[in-house]
């Protein structure tokens, strides 16, 4: 049996590139390639729970590799040639207590 390996997803974050004439920050998107992310269909239970809690229909759950320090809350993510948006917070386990290479999970909904 081969080693479990995830795919590369693109996390879209924002950076401040200056200020507009009113002194408000101008934010621009930039892409961050995250390798070895597992992508799995959401379970019926996950879909039902998120729909009742947030009104959002999650479609996939992403397993994020250990050591990742990116902010995944309310971010755009690209994989399978489509755009998705994260729902809720990333759930994180203690790295040392989890045997495989992933210790966070993030739910995503379809995003146009």
C-alpha positions as MATLAB code, in Angstrom:
seq = 'XXXXXXXXXXXXXXXXXXXXXXXXXXXXXXXXXXXXXXXXXXXXXXXXXXXXXXXXXXXXXXXXXXXXXXXXXXXXXXXXXXXXXXXXXXXXXXXXXXXXXXXXXXXXXXXX';
ca = [
       0.000    0.000    0.000;
       1.370    3.400   -0.993;
       1.746    6.420    1.219;
      -1.329    8.652    1.551;
      -0.746   11.920   -0.347;
      -2.969   14.967   -0.688;
      -3.373   17.470   -3.492;
      -2.306   21.101   -3.848;
      -4.997   23.691   -3.119;
      -4.801   27.459   -3.490;
      -5.658   29.541   -0.441;
      -6.580   33.103   -1.413;
      -5.540   35.651    1.212;
      -5.401   39.430    1.228;
      -2.599   41.907    1.783;
      -2.714   45.690    2.158;
      -1.190   47.459   -0.845;
      -1.668   51.054    0.259;
      -4.461   53.454    1.149;
      -7.261   54.983   -0.864;
      -7.824   58.785   -0.932;
      -9.932   58.496    2.236;
      -7.199   56.694    4.184;
      -8.836   53.274    4.024;
      -6.569   50.286    3.347;
      -6.587   48.874   -0.195;
      -6.566   45.087   -0.038;
      -5.432   42.858   -2.888;
      -5.725   39.088   -3.230;
      -2.693   36.844   -3.400;
      -2.528   33.084   -3.866;
      -0.810   30.680   -1.483;
      -0.208   27.136   -2.752;
      -0.749   24.607    0.045;
       0.539   21.127   -0.779;
      -0.575   17.753    0.561;
      -4.165   18.732    1.446;
      -6.648   15.869    1.641;
     -10.043   16.611    0.061;
     -13.024   14.470    1.072;
     -16.768   14.800    0.466;
     -18.641   16.062    3.515;
     -20.736   13.511    5.379;
     -24.512   13.826    5.585;
     -24.105   14.665    9.277;
     -21.590   17.466    8.548;
     -23.868   18.901    5.849;
     -26.961   18.798    8.074;
     -25.172   20.271   11.110;
     -23.641   23.187    9.194;
     -26.879   23.885    7.347;
     -28.798   24.153   10.619;
     -26.035   26.127   12.411;
     -24.932   28.526    9.669;
     -27.344   28.132    6.756;
     -24.381   27.126    4.566;
     -24.159   23.854    2.656;
     -20.714   22.330    3.049;
     -19.599   20.040    0.267;
     -16.039   19.055    1.138;
     -13.807   18.765    4.153;
     -10.128   19.638    3.783;
      -7.457   18.030    5.963;
      -4.627   20.544    6.387;
      -1.029   19.343    6.893;
       0.696   19.643   10.253;
       2.783   22.788   10.638;
       0.464   24.973    8.539;
       0.090   28.425   10.152;
      -2.245   30.075    7.616;
      -5.560   31.667    8.575;
      -8.342   29.522    7.092;
     -11.322   31.417    8.518;
     -13.720   32.773    5.861;
     -11.229   32.378    2.998;
     -11.567   31.541   -0.659;
      -9.962   28.242   -1.660;
      -9.457   26.860   -5.174;
      -9.268   23.165   -6.106;
     -10.834   20.883   -8.744;
     -10.861   23.989  -11.015;
     -13.578   25.569   -8.857;
     -13.815   28.211   -6.148;
     -14.876   27.368   -2.596;
     -15.220   29.337    0.646;
     -14.307   28.019    4.066;
     -17.117   27.699    6.612;
     -16.417   28.252   10.296;
     -13.108   27.835   12.044;
     -10.406   25.305   11.296;
     -10.627   22.508   13.855;
      -7.127   21.697   15.060;
      -5.786   18.718   16.981;
      -2.537   18.413   18.921;
       0.143   17.505   16.373;
       1.994   15.072   18.619;
      -1.160   13.075   19.352;
      -2.240   12.596   15.739;
      -0.430    9.791   13.882;
      -0.716   10.959   10.257;
       0.448   14.135    8.479;
      -2.689   16.237    8.991;
      -4.004   17.877   12.170;
      -6.585   20.460   11.018;
      -9.865   20.163    9.197;
     -11.764   22.886    7.379;
     -15.202   22.683    5.759;
     -15.882   24.410    2.444;
     -18.980   25.442    0.500;
     -19.269   26.153   -3.235;
     -18.383   29.750   -4.045;
     -18.829   31.624   -7.317;
];
